[in-house]
Amino acid sequence: MPGAQELELIAALQDITHDCLKMFVRPDEPIAILDFPDIKNCGDSAIWLGLPI
């Protein structure tokens, strides 16, 4: 289970991502995230950790 620092970092990264994408995706527009990273690259897996479920 992530600690407080990790949760704050994830929230900050989510905010940055939302700010970058808001000009391209409307809040009410459905999206799909495809191609789950089933490889040993931990960076790709870390990206998925920041996604809301």
C-alpha positions, 0 to 999 in steps of 0.5 A: 500500500502506498504511503502518503508521499506516494499518494501525493506524487500520484495525485500531482502526476494525475493533475499534470496529465489532466492539465495536458490533455484537457484541450484534447479530450472533453470531460464528458468524452469517453476514452479507452486506454488500450495495450496493458503493459505486460512487459518488464519495463517498470516505467510502463507499469508505473504509468498504469499505477497512476490511473484511476480504477 
